[in-house]
């Protein structure tokens, strides 16, 4: 399984750590499901999380998130349902910021917004390569 390479840089991690609540989630639990109403963004501090994309009832894409990865960003920014399912594969410590709190942070700190946009554009580019079969 390929890694999910979209780690939050030091600036993003610092902002999130200062403004988020801490969650401890046991192996086997699901953070969010594809199609579920968005609640917010998760920063993986420790542990492992698998990200799954389903198509026709089967897993069509599977990625492994490592500490430092930010999960749920696209859904949280555009207020659409989550597009992936996130399953905890190893007990994890995470930081969580609600959609509302993230929107407030983005208003207060425009540089945060630009960091998130840059991260999203890199994710789009990477996913296009995956679906084109060039990874």
C-alpha positions in Angstrom: 0.0 0.0 0.0 1.3 3.5 -0.9 1.8 6.2 1.6 -0.3 9.3 1.9 2.4 11.9 1.5 0.6 15.1 2.4 2.2 15.9 5.7 1.4 19.3 7.2 4.5 21.5 7.3 5.8 22.7 10.7 3.7 25.9 10.4 0.4 24.1 9.8 1.2 21.6 12.6 1.9 24.4 15.0 -1.3 26.2 14.2 -3.4 23.0 14.5 -1.7 21.9 17.7 -2.5 25.3 19.3 -6.1 25.3 18.3 -7.3 21.7 18.3 -8.6 19.1 20.8 -6.7 15.9 21.4 -8.3 12.6 20.5 -7.0 9.1 21.3 -8.5 6.5 19.0 -8.1 2.8 19.2 -7.2 0.5 16.4 -10.2 -0.6 14.3 -12.2 2.6 14.8 -13.2 4.8 11.9 -12.5 8.5 12.0 -14.9 9.3 9.1 -16.6 7.5 6.3 -16.8 8.3 2.6 -20.1 10.2 2.1 -20.5 11.2 5.7 -21.2 14.8 6.7 -17.9 16.6 7.3 -17.1 17.4 11.0 -13.6 18.7 10.6 -9.9 18.1 10.1 -7.6 15.6 11.8 -3.9 15.9 12.3 -2.3 12.5 12.9 0.2 12.9 15.7 1.1 9.2 16.3 -0.2 5.8 15.1 -1.4 4.7 11.7 -4.5 5.5 9.6 -5.6 4.0 6.3 -7.4 6.1 3.8 -9.8 4.2 1.5 -11.7 5.2 -1.6 -14.5 2.9 -2.7 -15.9 2.4 -6.2 -18.7 -0.1 -7.1 -18.5 -1.5 -3.5 -14.8 -2.3 -3.7 -11.8 -0.4 -2.4 -10.3 1.2 -5.5 -7.6 3.2 -3.7 -5.9 2.7 -0.4 -3.3 5.0 1.2 -1.4 4.8 4.5 -1.3 8.0 6.5 1.7 8.6 8.8 2.2 11.1 11.6 2.1 14.6 10.4 -0.6 14.0 7.8 -3.7 16.2 7.8 -6.9 14.3 7.0 -10.3 15.6 5.9 -9.0 18.9 4.5 -10.9 18.9 1.1 -14.3 18.2 2.8 -13.7 20.7 5.5 -12.9 23.5 3.2 -15.7 23.0 0.8 -18.3 21.7 3.3 -19.0 18.6 1.3 -19.1 15.0 2.6 -15.9 13.2 3.2 -14.6 11.6 -0.1 -12.6 8.9 1.7 -12.9 6.6 4.6 -10.3 6.9 7.4 -9.7 3.7 9.5 -7.3 3.6 12.4 -4.8 0.7 11.9 -2.7 1.3 15.0 -3.8 3.1 18.1 -3.6 6.8 17.3 -3.3 10.2 18.8 -4.8 13.0 16.7 -5.7 16.6 16.9 -9.2 17.6 15.7 -10.4 21.0 14.5 -14.1 21.4 13.7 -15.2 22.9 10.3 -16.3 26.1 12.1 -13.0 26.5 14.0 -11.0 25.9 10.9 -13.0 28.6 9.0 -12.3 31.0 11.8 -8.6 30.2 11.8 -8.5 30.7 8.0 -10.0 34.2 8.4 -7.6 35.1 11.2 -4.5 33.7 9.5 -4.5 34.1 5.7 -1.2 32.4 5.5 -2.9 29.3 6.8 -5.3 29.4 3.9 -2.5 29.6 1.4 -0.7 26.6 3.0 -3.9 24.6 2.8 -4.5 25.6 -0.8 -0.9 24.6 -1.7 -1.4 21.3 0.1 -4.6 20.6 -1.8 -3.1 21.4 -5.2 -0.3 18.9 -4.5 -2.8 16.3 -3.5 -4.8 16.8 -6.7 -1.6 16.5 -8.8 -0.6 13.3 -7.0 -4.1 11.7 -7.3 -4.2 12.5 -11.0 -0.9 10.6 -11.4 -2.3 7.7 -9.4 -5.4 7.4 -11.6 -3.3 7.8 -14.7 -1.2 4.9 -13.6 2.1 6.8 -13.4 3.1 6.3 -9.8 
